[in-house]
Structures are given as structure tokens and as C-alpha cells.
Amino acid sequence: MKELRVIISGGGTGGHIFPAVSIANAIRELRPEAKILFIGAQGRMEMQRVPQAGYEIKGLPIRGFLRPLWKPGNIGVALDYLKSKRMAKQILKEFQPQVAVGVGGYASSAALGAANSLGIPTLLQEQNGYAGLANKQLAGKASKICVAYEGMERFFPKEKILLTGNPVRQTLLDTKITREEAIASFGLQPNKKTILLTGGSLGARTLNESMKKSLERIAGSNVQFIWQTGRYYYDEIERLLKEQASRLPSLASLLIVTDFVDMVKAYRAADLVISRAGASSISEICLLGKPVILVPSPNVAEDHQTKNAMALVNKEAALCVKDAEAADKLIPLALDAVKDDARLQSLSANVLKMGLPDSARIIAEEVLKLAKAE
């Protein structure tokens, strides 16, 4: 059997990197001898995260265009793109993959563009309900496009689309930990409702500001919060809570405040989740069947987080609060929702229906088909 060699390219955010690594792991499960090489963007998150996951990565000097497009600095961005495409073509010639996989992000446009020019079959994985620029540009020459949402023929040729869902961190699904054990690990009370508020590793200013504005309401609620602040905001929030300790003494027993959280335990402990509407987060919530309030970030391309969120809201599988309204509405809505068991059960049942399990394995099988190495 011919040795399987696969290129995987993309990154920039965890939302691109988690699926990419999950696909690589699934390929390895099916073909343990497979040689897998990642191509990323120099200075971006993937250059650390991919080696941590056990894979080799090569970096390109590619970066995003400045806005507005007529800024003089974009001449250098364009030159770096051309250089990146030449470098990617050389990497591909040396590595000789049978197939290239793109998950979105700057690097994938250069790497998969080079693969197309060399006649190497390509597979795209689109995480969001609104297609990213790189994938839209690459779709015409792609062999297969794996998507997480229905209705993506708005962006891609219908005959190339396969609805697979987004690969998620396998540890979330494989855990045997019970809710009681998870609650105990945070030092919380099992008889009280628990809300997980998470803004990702960097945190989300809007979510943190919403909590800060509602401290008095939380103090009188008897509802526990696991408040994942993100590292940028942690020190400031800790200072604020110390200042409020004598005025609102009950907060100490109701808030677990942390810059980083073990998401396996946090999801397990939570009766309700408050989250941004990134593709990876939504995929995890769907597969775990967690009732959720989504607060789409306004700071993303094409407002795609709102589109992600509305795909759930339209099927009564999530609640949604606009970023601009969150400071006033988010925590009051969460406190009402978490005490309404019928509402929680309905949200959980509906969001579970939207989960697509085995995404990584299904995508890996498509990769093998394209490589003609199944």
C-alpha cells in the first residue's frame, strides 16, 4: 500500500486549529503510518498549538490585508502572499502529498492555492454558517467541501458539499466524570443551579462587563457561576471582587473566578452555558446537549457568529442576546432561564438534535477517498 501523505493548512484561531488537529488525529486512527504535515502562518497560534499536538508544521509569512484596502502597507501584504504561495508550492513538491486539507485562515489560501496549481486534490472544512473568504475563493477547485450547517450551497457548489459537522476536542465526549464530581472539583454546592460563563482563553469583554454590572443581582440569586474571565481581564476582576467583598459577602460562595478553566469539568458542572457563538463552541454545545445563551461577537468577519447563533435560535435550540444589549439583558435572562427546568430540558433536547457526531472520522474517510488510499 502506498504511503499516505497529507497536508493540512489553516489556523489563526482555536476555531480553526481544533478541527485541523482533530482531523489529523482521525486520519492517524484510520492509517497510523500516515505522514501529516501542517502549513500555518508565521507568528500565529498554530505555530505553537500544532507541535504541542504532536505534528510538524511549516510557517508562511502570510498575513491579512489591512482595512481599508488602499492602505500603503497592503503592498507588503500582497508581496508576502506571493512569497508564501511560492514557499507553499516548494513545500508541496518536497513533501509530495496525495491530498491537501484546508480549514480556513490565511495560510490555507496560499497552501491550497498551491495544491490546486500542482493538481493535488483538495478538501475544505468550513466551520461557520457563513463561509470564510479563503474557503469561498478555494471552493471552485476543491474536490470536496465539508460543512457544519445546512444551506451552504449559498456559498459552495452543491454537488461538492458534505454535511459533517465540526470536529471537536475528543476529551469532551470521552469523559466519565459525573456532574457531582465536576461540581465538587470547583468547590461548589450540588444542590444549587450552576451557570458557566466562558469567553475563551482570551476572554470576552462584553461577557465580563455583563457580570460586573449584575453582581448585586447575582449575590441575591442563590445561583452559582463558573466565571472564566480570560487572562487579559482576570486581575482587574479579582481586584473588583475584593473591593465588593464586604458589601456583597454572598458572592464569595457563588462565584468561581478563573482565567482558564478545564472545559471538560466546566461543561459537566453547568446547568446553563453563556458563550460567544464561535463555530467550535457551538459544535461542542450541540454534541453535549447543553442549554446555552449565545452572545455573538460583533468583531468577526461578515458577522458570522450571529449567523451561527441564529441557526440554533431558529430551531429553538439556543437563546441569544445581542452584544450591544448584553450588559442590561444577559445575566437577568440567564438567572431566569436556569431556574426554569422545563425550558432547560427543551433547549437541551433541541440542541442535541443539531449535534453531528463522528465529524472528524467522516472527514478523515473523505480524505482517504481523495488520496485513493482507503
TORTIVEX-641315 format. One record per atom (N, C-alpha, C): x, y, z. Coordinates in steps of 0.05 Angstrom, whole numbers, padded with zeros to 5 digits, always signed. Layout:
TORTIVEX-641315
XYZ
...
//
This chain:
TORTIVEX-641315
+00017-00024+00000
+00000+00000+00000
+00018+00025+00000
+00011+00044-00017
+00027+00069-00019
+00025+00085+00006
+00047+00096+00015
+00048+00112+00039
+00029+00137+00036
+00012+00141+00056
-00007+00163+00055
+00007+00188+00065
+00006+00210+00049
+00018+00235+00057
-00003+00257+00054
-00008+00272+00075
-00029+00292+00076
-00019+00319+00086
-00026+00340+00072
-00022+00368+00081
-00047+00378+00094
-00045+00391+00117
-00067+00405+00130
-00059+00433+00134
-00076+00452+00125
-00067+00480+00127
-00090+00498+00138
-00082+00518+00153
-00101+00538+00164
-00094+00544+00192
-00110+00561+00204
-00106+00568+00232
-00113+00597+00237
-00098+00609+00256
-00103+00636+00264
-00119+00638+00290
-00138+00620+00294
-00154+00619+00319
-00158+00590+00327
-00165+00586+00352
-00172+00559+00361
-00194+00546+00345
-00212+00563+00335
-00235+00553+00319
-00226+00539+00293
-00203+00547+00283
-00192+00533+00260
-00173+00510+00269
-00158+00514+00290
-00138+00495+00298
-00149+00470+00310
-00169+00472+00327
-00181+00448+00339
-00191+00428+00318
-00207+00438+00298
-00216+00419+00277
-00193+00407+00261
-00173+00423+00256
-00150+00414+00240
-00136+00391+00254
-00130+00395+00280
-00117+00374+00295
-00134+00349+00298
-00161+00353+00302
-00179+00331+00304
-00180+00314+00279
-00179+00328+00256
-00179+00313+00230
-00153+00297+00228
-00130+00310+00235
-00105+00296+00234
-00105+00271+00252
-00116+00274+00276
-00117+00251+00295
-00135+00228+00283
-00157+00236+00270
-00175+00216+00258
-00161+00202+00235
-00146+00216+00219
-00131+00204+00197
-00111+00183+00208
-00098+00191+00230
-00078+00173+00243
-00092+00148+00254
-00116+00151+00264
-00130+00127+00274
-00136+00108+00252
-00144+00118+00228
-00150+00101+00206
-00125+00090+00192
-00104+00107+00191
-00079+00100+00178
-00056+00109+00195
-00048+00092+00215
-00028+00100+00235
-00001+00108+00222
+00005+00098+00198
+00031+00103+00186
+00030+00129+00170
+00007+00143+00169
+00005+00167+00152
+00025+00189+00160
+00036+00202+00140
+00053+00225+00144
+00036+00250+00141
+00035+00266+00162
+00018+00290+00161
+00035+00315+00167
+00033+00335+00149
+00048+00359+00153
+00029+00383+00152
+00031+00400+00172
+00015+00425+00174
+00029+00448+00161
+00014+00466+00149
+00025+00492+00140
+00009+00514+00153
+00023+00532+00167
+00009+00553+00181
+00020+00580+00174
+00012+00601+00189
+00022+00628+00185
+00041+00635+00207
+00064+00645+00200
+00085+00652+00220
+00073+00672+00240
+00080+00666+00266
+00071+00684+00287
+00043+00680+00297
+00028+00661+00285
+00001+00656+00293
+00000+00632+00312
-00024+00628+00324
-00027+00609+00345
-00020+00580+00337
-00025+00573+00312
-00020+00546+00303
+00009+00538+00305
+00028+00557+00304
+00056+00551+00305
+00065+00539+00332
+00049+00544+00353
+00054+00531+00379
+00035+00507+00383
+00009+00511+00377
-00011+00491+00383
-00007+00464+00368
+00001+00466+00343
+00003+00442+00326
+00027+00424+00336
+00051+00436+00341
+00072+00419+00352
+00065+00407+00380
+00050+00422+00396
+00040+00412+00422
+00023+00387+00418
+00009+00386+00396
-00009+00363+00390
+00007+00340+00377
+00033+00344+00372
+00049+00323+00361
+00054+00322+00331
+00049+00345+00318
+00052+00346+00289
+00072+00367+00281
+00085+00362+00258
+00104+00381+00247
+00089+00403+00232
+00099+00428+00234
+00086+00450+00219
+00107+00468+00207
+00101+00477+00183
+00119+00497+00170
+00103+00523+00167
+00116+00546+00172
+00103+00571+00173
+00108+00588+00148
+00088+00602+00139
+00090+00620+00116
+00088+00649+00127
+00100+00669+00113
+00099+00697+00122
+00073+00711+00113
+00052+00696+00112
+00026+00707+00102
+00012+00721+00124
-00003+00743+00117
-00019+00758+00137
-00043+00770+00123
-00061+00781+00138
-00086+00792+00127
-00082+00819+00116
-00098+00826+00097
-00098+00853+00086
-00108+00873+00106
-00096+00897+00106
-00105+00919+00123
-00130+00932+00112
-00147+00943+00130
-00171+00957+00122
-00167+00987+00127
-00174+01004+00108
-00184+00999+00081
-00162+00988+00063
-00170+00976+00041
-00152+00962+00024
-00131+00980+00010
-00136+01006+00009
-00117+01024-00005
-00094+01033+00014
-00093+01022+00038
-00071+01029+00056
-00044+01021+00043
-00024+01037+00044
+00002+01031+00032
+00014+01005+00041
+00009+00998+00066
+00021+00973+00077
+00012+00948+00063
-00010+00950+00048
-00020+00926+00034
-00003+00917+00011
+00015+00935+00002
+00034+00927-00019
+00052+00905-00007
+00061+00909+00017
+00078+00889+00031
+00062+00863+00036
+00036+00866+00043
+00019+00842+00048
+00017+00826+00023
+00013+00840+00000
+00010+00826-00026
+00036+00811-00033
+00059+00825-00029
+00084+00812-00035
+00089+00787-00017
+00081+00789+00008
+00084+00766+00026
+00066+00743+00018
+00042+00750+00007
+00024+00729-00003
+00037+00714-00027
+00049+00729-00045
+00062+00716-00069
+00086+00699-00059
+00101+00710-00040
+00123+00695-00029
+00113+00669-00016
+00091+00672-00001
+00080+00649+00014
+00071+00627-00006
+00059+00636-00028
+00049+00616-00047
+00072+00601-00060
+00094+00616-00066
+00119+00603-00076
+00130+00583-00056
+00131+00591-00031
+00142+00574-00010
+00124+00549-00006
+00097+00553-00007
+00079+00531-00004
+00082+00511-00027
+00086+00521-00051
+00090+00503-00074
+00115+00487-00071
+00136+00499-00060
+00161+00484-00056
+00158+00463-00034
+00143+00470-00012
+00138+00451+00009
+00123+00427-00002
+00103+00432-00019
+00086+00411-00030
+00103+00393-00049
+00120+00405-00065
+00137+00389-00083
+00155+00371-00068
+00166+00381-00045
+00184+00364-00029
+00169+00342-00014
+00145+00349-00003
+00130+00330+00014
+00114+00310-00003
+00106+00319-00026
+00090+00302-00045
+00065+00289-00032
+00047+00306-00023
+00022+00295-00012
+00003+00285-00034
-00014+00266-00026
-00035+00258-00045
-00060+00276-00043
-00062+00290-00020
-00086+00307-00016
-00078+00330+00003
-00092+00353+00000
-00088+00375+00018
-00115+00384+00030
-00114+00389+00056
-00139+00396+00071
-00136+00425+00080
-00156+00442+00076
-00157+00469+00085
-00179+00474+00105
-00173+00487+00127
-00193+00491+00148
-00199+00521+00151
-00190+00538+00133
-00194+00567+00135
-00171+00581+00148
-00170+00606+00145
-00147+00622+00155
-00128+00629+00133
-00110+00648+00140
-00092+00659+00119
-00076+00638+00105
-00063+00620+00120
-00045+00601+00108
-00058+00583+00088
-00084+00576+00092
-00097+00557+00075
-00100+00568+00047
-00104+00594+00044
-00108+00606+00017
-00083+00601+00000
-00059+00605+00012
-00034+00601-00002
-00028+00571-00007
-00031+00555+00014
-00024+00527+00013
-00043+00512-00007
-00069+00517-00004
-00087+00502-00022
-00088+00514-00050
-00082+00539-00052
-00078+00551-00079
-00055+00538-00093
-00033+00533-00078
-00010+00519-00090
-00017+00491-00097
-00032+00477-00079
-00041+00450-00085
-00057+00448-00111
-00075+00467-00114
-00092+00468-00138
-00074+00471-00163
-00054+00488-00161
-00037+00493-00185
-00020+00468-00191
-00016+00451-00172
+00000+00426-00176
-00017+00402-00182
-00044+00406-00183
-00062+00384-00189
-00066+00365-00166
-00061+00374-00141
-00065+00357-00118
-00094+00360-00109
-00110+00339-00104
-00138+00341-00095
-00139+00356-00069
-00160+00373-00066
-00163+00388-00041
-00190+00384-00029
-00190+00384-00002
-00215+00382+00014
-00216+00407+00032
-00239+00421+00033
-00242+00444+00050
-00260+00436+00073
-00255+00447+00097
-00272+00444+00120
-00280+00472+00129
-00306+00478+00127
-00317+00504+00135
-00333+00501+00161
-00323+00515+00182
-00335+00512+00209
-00360+00528+00212
-00363+00551+00198
-00384+00570+00204
-00408+00568+00186
-00430+00581+00194
-00454+00582+00178
-00452+00603+00156
-00430+00619+00157
-00425+00638+00136
-00396+00633+00127
-00392+00626+00102
-00366+00617+00093
-00345+00638+00094
-00321+00630+00103
-00298+00648+00104
-00287+00654+00076
-00272+00677+00074
-00262+00686+00049
-00244+00666+00035
-00225+00654+00051
-00206+00635+00040
-00221+00611+00027
-00240+00600+00041
-00255+00577+00031
-00272+00584+00007
-00284+00608+00007
-00300+00616-00016
-00282+00618-00041
-00258+00629-00038
-00240+00632-00061
-00230+00605-00071
-00227+00585-00053
-00216+00559-00060
-00237+00539-00069
-00262+00545-00065
-00284+00526-00069
-00286+00516-00098
-00280+00533-00117
-00284+00526-00145
-00267+00502-00153
-00243+00500-00142
-00225+00478-00150
-00224+00456-00129
-00239+00458-00107
-00239+00437-00087
-00253+00413-00096
-00244+00389-00087
-00257+00364-00094
-00281+00359-00075
-00279+00367-00050
-00300+00361-00030
-00300+00384-00010
-00324+00393-00001
-00326+00414+00019
-00343+00404+00042
-00331+00401+00065
-00345+00390+00089
-00355+00414+00106
-00381+00414+00112
-00393+00437+00125
-00407+00429+00151
-00413+00449+00168
-00425+00443+00194
-00454+00452+00195
-00463+00467+00174
-00490+00478+00174
-00504+00472+00148
-00531+00470+00150
-00547+00467+00125
-00547+00493+00110
-00554+00492+00084
-00557+00516+00068
-00532+00528+00058
-00509+00513+00058
-00484+00524+00050
-00480+00525+00020
-00501+00515+00005
-00499+00518-00025
-00502+00547-00033
-00507+00565-00014
-00506+00594-00019
-00478+00602-00026
-00458+00588-00016
-00430+00595-00020
-00414+00576-00037
-00422+00550-00037
-00406+00529-00049
-00423+00514-00070
-00410+00501-00090
-00424+00484-00108
-00437+00461-00093
-00463+00458-00097
-00479+00438-00082
-00468+00410-00084
-00459+00402-00107
-00450+00374-00111
-00424+00368-00096
-00410+00388-00086
-00385+00383-00072
-00389+00383-00041
-00413+00390-00032
-00418+00394-00003
-00424+00368+00010
-00412+00364+00034
-00419+00342+00051
-00424+00353+00080
-00447+00348+00091
-00454+00358+00118
-00442+00339+00138
-00421+00348+00152
-00406+00331+00171
-00407+00341+00199
-00413+00367+00203
-00409+00379+00229
-00380+00386+00233
-00374+00399+00256
-00347+00407+00263
-00334+00387+00281
-00309+00378+00276
-00295+00362+00295
-00291+00377+00321
-00294+00364+00344
-00289+00377+00370
-00268+00361+00385
-00259+00374+00408
-00240+00361+00425
-00251+00335+00436
-00238+00313+00430
-00249+00286+00437
-00252+00283+00467
-00235+00296+00482
-00236+00293+00511
-00263+00301+00523
-00276+00320+00510
-00302+00329+00519
-00323+00307+00518
-00321+00290+00498
-00340+00269+00494
-00333+00243+00509
-00307+00239+00513
-00298+00214+00525
-00299+00213+00555
-00304+00236+00568
-00302+00237+00597
-00323+00220+00611
-00315+00208+00634
-00333+00192+00651
-00341+00207+00676
-00331+00232+00679
-00336+00247+00703
-00366+00254+00706
-00376+00252+00730
-00405+00258+00735
-00408+00288+00741
-00433+00297+00741
-00438+00325+00748
-00429+00330+00777
-00435+00311+00795
-00429+00314+00823
-00398+00317+00827
-00383+00300+00813
-00354+00302+00815
-00343+00328+00803
-00355+00337+00781
-00347+00362+00769
-00353+00386+00788
-00377+00386+00799
-00385+00407+00818
-00366+00408+00841
-00360+00384+00852
-00342+00382+00876
-00314+00393+00869
-00305+00388+00844
-00278+00396+00837
-00275+00427+00837
-00297+00441+00834
-00297+00470+00836
-00303+00481+00864
-00310+00462+00882
-00317+00471+00909
-00344+00483+00910
-00362+00476+00892
-00389+00487+00891
-00409+00468+00904
-00434+00477+00907
-00455+00461+00921
-00472+00446+00900
-00475+00420+00903
-00490+00404+00883
-00520+00411+00882
-00531+00423+00903
-00560+00429+00904
-00567+00456+00893
-00547+00471+00883
-00552+00497+00871
-00548+00496+00841
-00564+00512+00826
-00560+00514+00797
-00534+00528+00791
-00521+00519+00769
-00495+00529+00762
-00494+00539+00733
-00484+00563+00729
-00481+00574+00703
-00451+00577+00696
-00443+00567+00673
-00416+00571+00663
-00416+00594+00643
-00399+00614+00649
-00396+00637+00631
-00367+00635+00620
-00364+00632+00594
-00338+00629+00583
-00333+00646+00559
-00311+00661+00559
-00304+00679+00537
-00280+00669+00522
-00273+00643+00526
-00249+00632+00512
-00224+00640+00527
-00201+00631+00517
-00176+00634+00532
-00168+00664+00534
-00176+00681+00515
-00170+00709+00517
-00191+00725+00532
-00215+00713+00536
-00237+00726+00549
-00253+00742+00530
-00276+00751+00539
-00294+00768+00523
-00303+00791+00540
-00296+00815+00532
-00301+00839+00548
-00331+00842+00554
-00348+00838+00534
-00377+00842+00538
-00387+00823+00559
-00379+00798+00559
-00389+00779+00579
-00380+00787+00607
-00354+00795+00609
-00344+00804+00635
-00358+00829+00645
-00363+00848+00627
-00377+00873+00635
-00405+00867+00644
-00418+00847+00631
-00445+00840+00639
-00446+00828+00667
-00426+00812+00674
-00424+00801+00701
-00419+00823+00721
-00401+00841+00715
-00394+00863+00734
-00418+00880+00740
-00434+00885+00720
-00458+00902+00723
-00480+00888+00739
-00479+00862+00741
-00500+00847+00754
-00492+00834+00780
-00471+00843+00793
-00461+00830+00817
-00481+00830+00840
-00496+00852+00843
-00516+00853+00864
-00538+00832+00859
-00547+00830+00834
-00568+00811+00827
-00558+00783+00831
-00533+00777+00824
-00522+00750+00828
-00520+00744+00858
-00512+00764+00874
-00509+00759+00903
-00535+00751+00916
-00558+00760+00905
-00583+00752+00917
-00597+00729+00903
-00583+00716+00884
-00597+00696+00867
-00596+00667+00877
-00575+00661+00893
-00570+00633+00901
-00563+00615+00878
-00553+00627+00856
-00544+00613+00833
-00513+00615+00832
-00499+00593+00827
-00470+00592+00825
-00461+00598+00797
-00438+00611+00795
-00426+00616+00769
-00397+00606+00768
-00390+00593+00746
-00362+00588+00739
-00356+00610+00719
-00340+00630+00727
-00335+00654+00711
-00307+00652+00699
-00305+00645+00674
-00279+00643+00661
-00274+00670+00647
-00256+00685+00659
-00253+00713+00651
-00235+00716+00627
-00217+00697+00622
-00195+00701+00603
-00172+00716+00617
-00148+00711+00607
-00125+00721+00622
-00122+00751+00621
-00132+00765+00601
-00130+00794+00599
-00146+00808+00621
-00167+00796+00631
-00186+00810+00649
-00185+00800+00677
-00170+00779+00682
-00172+00765+00708
-00163+00783+00731
-00140+00796+00729
-00130+00812+00752
-00149+00835+00759
-00159+00848+00739
-00178+00871+00743
-00204+00861+00757
-00214+00838+00749
-00239+00827+00761
-00234+00818+00789
-00211+00806+00794
-00204+00798+00822
-00203+00822+00840
-00191+00844+00831
-00190+00868+00847
-00218+00879+00853
-00235+00879+00833
-00262+00888+00837
-00277+00872+00857
-00274+00846+00856
-00289+00828+00875
-00279+00831+00903
-00253+00837+00907
-00243+00842+00934
-00254+00867+00945
-00257+00888+00928
-00269+00913+00936
-00298+00910+00944
-00312+00891+00931
-00341+00887+00936
-00346+00866+00958
-00325+00853+00969
-00329+00830+00987
-00345+00837+01012
-00340+00860+01024
-00354+00867+01049
-00383+00875+01043
-00387+00888+01020
-00414+00897+01013
-00432+00874+01003
-00420+00854+00989
-00435+00832+00978
-00422+00806+00987
-00423+00799+01013
-00409+00775+01023
-00417+00749+01010
-00442+00746+01001
-00450+00720+00990
-00437+00714+00963
-00425+00734+00950
-00411+00728+00924
-00389+00708+00927
-00375+00708+00950
-00352+00690+00953
-00360+00661+00949
-00384+00653+00958
-00392+00625+00955
-00406+00619+00929
-00413+00641+00914
-00428+00636+00889
-00411+00639+00864
-00387+00650+00866
-00370+00655+00843
-00344+00639+00844
-00339+00623+00824
-00312+00612+00819
-00301+00628+00796
-00281+00644+00801
-00270+00662+00781
-00242+00652+00773
-00238+00648+00747
-00213+00636+00737
-00207+00647+00710
-00181+00649+00704
-00173+00659+00677
-00175+00636+00657
-00170+00612+00666
-00171+00589+00648
-00186+00567+00663
-00201+00551+00648
-00218+00530+00661
-00215+00504+00646
-00217+00482+00661
-00218+00455+00650
-00246+00452+00638
-00249+00454+00611
-00275+00454+00599
-00290+00428+00602
-00276+00406+00605
-00289+00380+00609
-00306+00382+00635
-00293+00390+00656
-00307+00392+00682
-00327+00415+00682
-00320+00437+00670
-00338+00460+00670
-00364+00455+00655
-00363+00443+00632
-00387+00436+00617
-00404+00416+00634
-00390+00397+00646
-00405+00376+00661
-00419+00388+00685
-00407+00408+00698
-00419+00421+00721
-00442+00439+00715
-00443+00449+00690
-00461+00471+00684
-00489+00462+00677
-00509+00476+00689
-00537+00472+00681
-00543+00490+00657
-00528+00512+00654
-00533+00531+00632
-00505+00542+00625
-00501+00547+00599
-00475+00558+00589
-00481+00585+00576
-00463+00605+00582
-00463+00630+00568
-00437+00631+00552
-00440+00636+00525
-00416+00634+00508
-00418+00652+00484
-00396+00659+00473
-00395+00671+00446
-00405+00649+00427
-00409+00657+00401
-00421+00638+00382
-00401+00629+00361
-00377+00624+00370
-00357+00613+00352
-00364+00584+00344
-00355+00576+00320
-00363+00550+00309
-00356+00527+00328
-00331+00527+00338
-00323+00505+00355
-00339+00503+00381
-00344+00526+00393
-00360+00526+00418
-00388+00515+00413
-00401+00524+00391
-00428+00515+00385
-00428+00485+00379
-00408+00475+00365
-00407+00446+00359
-00404+00430+00385
-00388+00440+00404
-00385+00426+00430
-00412+00426+00445
-00425+00449+00445
-00450+00451+00460
-00472+00433+00448
-00472+00431+00421
-00492+00414+00408
-00487+00384+00415
-00462+00376+00414
-00456+00348+00420
-00461+00341+00449
-00457+00360+00467
-00461+00355+00496
-00490+00360+00504
-00506+00373+00487
-00534+00378+00494
-00537+00399+00516
-00520+00419+00516
-00521+00439+00538
-00540+00462+00531
-00558+00469+00549
-00574+00493+00545
-00555+00517+00544
-00559+00536+00526
-00539+00557+00522
-00552+00583+00515
-00540+00605+00525
-00546+00632+00516
-00521+00641+00500
-00525+00648+00475
-00504+00656+00457
-00503+00687+00455
-00479+00698+00457
-00475+00727+00453
-00455+00730+00430
-00465+00732+00406
-00447+00733+00382
-00428+00757+00384
-00402+00752+00378
-00383+00773+00377
-00388+00790+00352
-00387+00817+00355
-00391+00834+00332
-00364+00838+00317
-00342+00829+00329
-00315+00835+00318
-00305+00812+00301
-00322+00801+00284
-00314+00779+00266
-00323+00784+00238
-00310+00772+00219
-00315+00777+00190
-00344+00769+00184
-00357+00787+00168
-00384+00781+00158
-00405+00775+00179
-00399+00784+00204
-00418+00778+00227
-00426+00749+00228
-00406+00731+00223
-00413+00703+00221
-00423+00690+00247
-00415+00702+00270
-00424+00690+00295
-00454+00693+00299
-00465+00716+00290
-00494+00719+00291
-00508+00698+00274
-00497+00693+00250
-00509+00673+00233
-00507+00645+00245
-00484+00639+00258
-00481+00614+00273
-00503+00611+00294
-00506+00632+00310
-00525+00632+00332
-00554+00629+00322
-00561+00643+00301
-00589+00642+00291
-00596+00615+00280
-00576+00600+00270
-00582+00572+00261
-00593+00556+00284
-00584+00561+00309
-00595+00547+00333
-00621+00560+00343
-00621+00586+00344
-00644+00600+00354
-00669+00593+00337
-00666+00591+00311
-00688+00586+00293
-00700+00558+00298
-00685+00540+00311
-00695+00514+00317
-00700+00510+00347
-00703+00533+00361
-00708+00534+00389
-00688+00517+00405
-00663+00519+00396
-00641+00503+00408
-00622+00521+00424
-00627+00547+00425
-00610+00565+00440
-00625+00591+00444
-00616+00606+00465
-00625+00634+00469
-00602+00652+00459
-00609+00676+00452
-00589+00694+00441
-00593+00722+00451
-00571+00736+00458
-00571+00764+00466
-00551+00779+00449
-00560+00801+00438
-00541+00817+00422
-00519+00829+00440
-00495+00832+00428
-00473+00842+00443
-00479+00869+00455
-00492+00887+00440
-00498+00914+00449
-00518+00915+00472
-00534+00893+00475
-00555+00893+00496
-00547+00875+00520
-00523+00863+00518
-00516+00843+00538
-00513+00854+00566
-00502+00878+00569
-00497+00889+00596
-00522+00891+00612
-00545+00897+00599
-00570+00900+00613
-00586+00874+00614
-00585+00858+00593
-00603+00836+00590
-00592+00808+00596
-00566+00804+00593
-00555+00777+00593
-00558+00762+00620
-00549+00774+00641
-00549+00760+00667
-00578+00757+00678
-00595+00777+00675
-00624+00773+00683
-00636+00750+00668
-00631+00748+00641
-00642+00726+00626
-00631+00699+00635
-00605+00698+00641
-00592+00673+00649
-00604+00664+00676
-00607+00682+00695
-00618+00675+00721
-00646+00665+00720
-00662+00677+00702
-00690+00667+00698
-00689+00639+00685
-00673+00636+00664
-00673+00612+00648
-00663+00588+00665
-00642+00592+00681
-00630+00569+00696
-00649+00558+00717
-00668+00574+00725
-00688+00565+00746
-00713+00553+00733
-00714+00553+00706
-00737+00542+00692
-00730+00515+00680
-00736+00494+00695
-00727+00467+00687
-00739+00458+00660
-00764+00465+00656
-00777+00457+00630
-00763+00471+00607
-00755+00496+00610
-00741+00510+00589
-00713+00498+00584
-00700+00491+00605
-00673+00479+00603
-00675+00452+00588
-00695+00436+00595
-00698+00410+00582
-00705+00413+00553
-00721+00432+00546
-00728+00436+00518
-00704+00445+00502
-00689+00464+00512
-00665+00474+00499
-00645+00451+00495
-00641+00435+00516
-00623+00412+00514
-00631+00392+00493
-00656+00385+00493
-00666+00365+00473
-00663+00376+00445
-00669+00401+00440
-00667+00413+00413
-00638+00416+00404
-00621+00424+00422
-00593+00428+00414
-00579+00401+00408
-00587+00381+00423
-00575+00354+00418
-00582+00344+00390
-00605+00351+00380
-00613+00343+00353
-00595+00355+00331
-00582+00377+00338
-00565+00391+00318
-00536+00381+00319
-00530+00364+00338
-00503+00354+00340
-00497+00333+00319
-00474+00335+00306
-00466+00315+00286
-00441+00301+00296
-00445+00277+00307
-00422+00262+00319
-00404+00250+00297
-00380+00242+00305
-00361+00229+00287
-00352+00246+00264
-00353+00273+00267
-00346+00291+00245
-00317+00286+00235
-00298+00284+00254
-00270+00281+00247
-00266+00255+00231
-00278+00233+00240
-00275+00208+00226
-00287+00209+00198
-00310+00221+00195
-00323+00223+00169
-00306+00239+00150
-00295+00261+00160
-00277+00278+00143
-00252+00263+00136
-00241+00248+00155
-00216+00232+00150
-00222+00211+00128
-00245+00199+00129
-00252+00179+00108
-00253+00192+00081
-00263+00217+00080
-00264+00231+00054
-00236+00238+00045
-00218+00245+00063
-00190+00250+00056
-00178+00225+00044
-00183+00202+00056
-00172+00177+00045
-00183+00171+00017
-00208+00176+00013
-00220+00172-00014
-00206+00189-00034
-00202+00215-00027
-00189+00233-00046
-00160+00225-00051
-00147+00214-00031
-00119+00205-00034
-00118+00178-00049
-00142+00167-00054
-00144+00140-00067
-00127+00120-00051
-00130+00122-00024
-00114+00105-00006
-00131+00093+00016
-00157+00090+00011
-00174+00079+00032
-00169+00049+00036
//
